[in-house]
Amino acid sequence: MVGTTHDQPDVMWKMYTTSGTYPDLDRFNRVVSSRWTKDLATDKDFYRVDLAYDRNSNITSADEQVHAGFDVLYLMDDIDRLADAEEGTLSGGTISSRKRHQIWTLTHTGNWDREKLDLDGDDNWNETNEHDDTRTHNTVNELTNRNTDSIGGNEFNLSYAPAGNLTDDGENYKYEYDAFYRLRKVKNRSTNALVAEYAYNGRGHQISVHADTDSDGDVDSSDLWYYTAYDERWRPLSTFRSSDTSAKEDFVLHQAGLSGHGGSSYINSVICRYKDANTAWTSASDGTLEEIRYYCQNWRGDVSSIVTDVGAMVEWAKYTAYGIPFGLPAGDTNSDGDCDAGDATQIQTWIDTSSYNVLGDLDLDGDVDSTDKTSAQNNTKTMGWEDLTDVGNQFGSAGYDLDGKLSGIIYHVRHRVSHALLGRWAQRDPFHPKDGPGAYEYARSMPITKVDSLGAYVDENRKRPRACYGCQPIGFTWISGSGKCAKATKAGSTPGSGSPGACIPSDKTGDRCARGCDAYGGCSIEFFLTPGCDGKWTLYQGLDDIRNGVPTDPLEEDDLGNTHEWILELKAGNREPFTNMTWNAGMPGHGCGMLWVDMLEFSGDNETFRVYFWLLCTACVPEVG
């Protein structure tokens, strides 16, 4: 996907030009300029970060073009893991006027042996919210102790359940999990008071949250439950208060390609939110969602800017490598995290000198005028470090769901919970060791270029994963053959006797058909056999290539880079499971087991039949197209 346009507020990020060039991409299709622009007679970028890479495609610098002091210089270790992030003003390949600094010393499994955080640029590591954290890990990579000043004894001692779930972070909370290792309750570790609880459906979706809505420091019967409705890809669509039948908010999600039915969009991409804003969040919905806010996400999927439906600025957010936000309200002309009288004064200076700066153009109409100054004066607020939003936005770094009621920047990322301040997961990797030897390591210690949108494993090349988990059936695309032992032919037609084959269900055609199954469904393979066609047939994987015709080589490569050749012994009228199957390469996923076959249809003379294939695995193969 090379462009996004929000028509109503007239904002866009287009990586291409009408002349056919792609100025925001380099020759390797890497994003070199991540920007959001207001479509005006003279376009104005209200978000822009220019990126530089090394030969291993690590991002080595992020040059912030809108907010001063947020340029970042990144250094990697010898195996491309992030080791140093220095923020300030980038000039000549170095940082001057340093604002923030973070340094990591990593073990071979991605544990942070030592991590330093400086928030004022003096590299002292000992002021408010700063630390010089020397850590201890056990043999299974659980973080057990934190010495946050690297002097004397440990300040925080952490505990885990036998299954590897974090039960006590030693600082703020205790955690309880259900039998499927899903976070169920969070308690104040000092008072043991319940501060949050969660409920799930059978697919693992977190469908409800019980939070401290009366702000009395605990969760009890006086606090409300909020319920979330999801689509088939495990993306939030609506939030409902308690027993309300009307939503408090709805989300419109990206679905680029195939006229809105495709899969080119990142799974956490959000277009806009509709909200019932004229009633309090704790009040019953009045059925009207009158407020619209549009989300502008950057190259990593971070929600970087929010604008109104008429295209006025609402707020920005900057993020550390591991997702700690720094909120910036509209009107924050000096990028210090607040909008105050000093910012209004700066806007007046720009007015008096007929100067333009997008930070003073609150309505994003292309000029800085008295209307902008008045808006800034009416927008007095303080955000800054660890403050994502002032307008109830729940989506932060990489579009992850931030738990706004908990301290410590805790994200709910489908299968697991991420602690941004700790830079690691609270539970072991359910797909370990698919993503490396560290069961708690986030994004292979490459958080600038990689995301993990399922809380399971890195999304390779930012292709969309399928939101499934556990023992799920896996199927394959319809293919067919005809005549005496004919090989598979082209997929993509309408099902039916004598047809060249199709995808199931019949309304899924083209690209989605060629890529296999829907999130939780199986697909089928159809054969037409003539009597006496006994022997071995070669079936083609064909997740991509089969849609363009018969492959010339039975060893086909799928989207995961695996090649498969299936040699099955088929006999007309055979109702037994096929047992003669050869694997030339392992299936993607884990623990793939037997092939189960069920005959769905026979003709009277046994000349045709349909075969329904299910491959049973202990973990599902993700859809990555």
Secondary structure, DSSP 8 states (H G I E B T S, - for coil): --EEEETTTTEEEES--TTS--TTB-TTS-BSEEEEEE-SSS-EEEEEEEEEE-TT--EEEEEESSSTT-EEEEEE-TTS-EEEEEEEEEETTEEEEEEEEEEEEE-TTS-EEEEEEESSSSS---STT-EEEEEEE-TT--EEEEETTSSSS-SEE-EE-TTS-EEE-SSSEEEEE-TTS-EEEEEETTT--EEEEEEE-TT--EEEEEE-TT-SSS-STTS-EEEEEE-TTS-EEEEEETT-SS-SEEEEE---SGGGT---S-TT-EEEEEE--SS-TTS---S---EEEEEEE-TT--EEEEEETTS-EEEEEEE-TT--EEEEETT-TT-SSEE-HHHHHHHHHHHHTT---GGG-TT-SSS--HHHHHHHHTT-EE-EET---SS---B-GGG-EE-TTSSS-EEEETTEEEETTTTEESS--TTTTTT-S-TTBSGGG-TTT---TTSSS--GGG-------SS-EE-----B--STT---B---S--STT-----SSTT--HHHHHT---SS----EEE---TT--EEEEEE--SSGGGGS--SSS-EE-TTS-EEEEEEEE-TT--S-------SS--SSB----EEEEEEEE-TTSS-EEEEEEEE-SB------
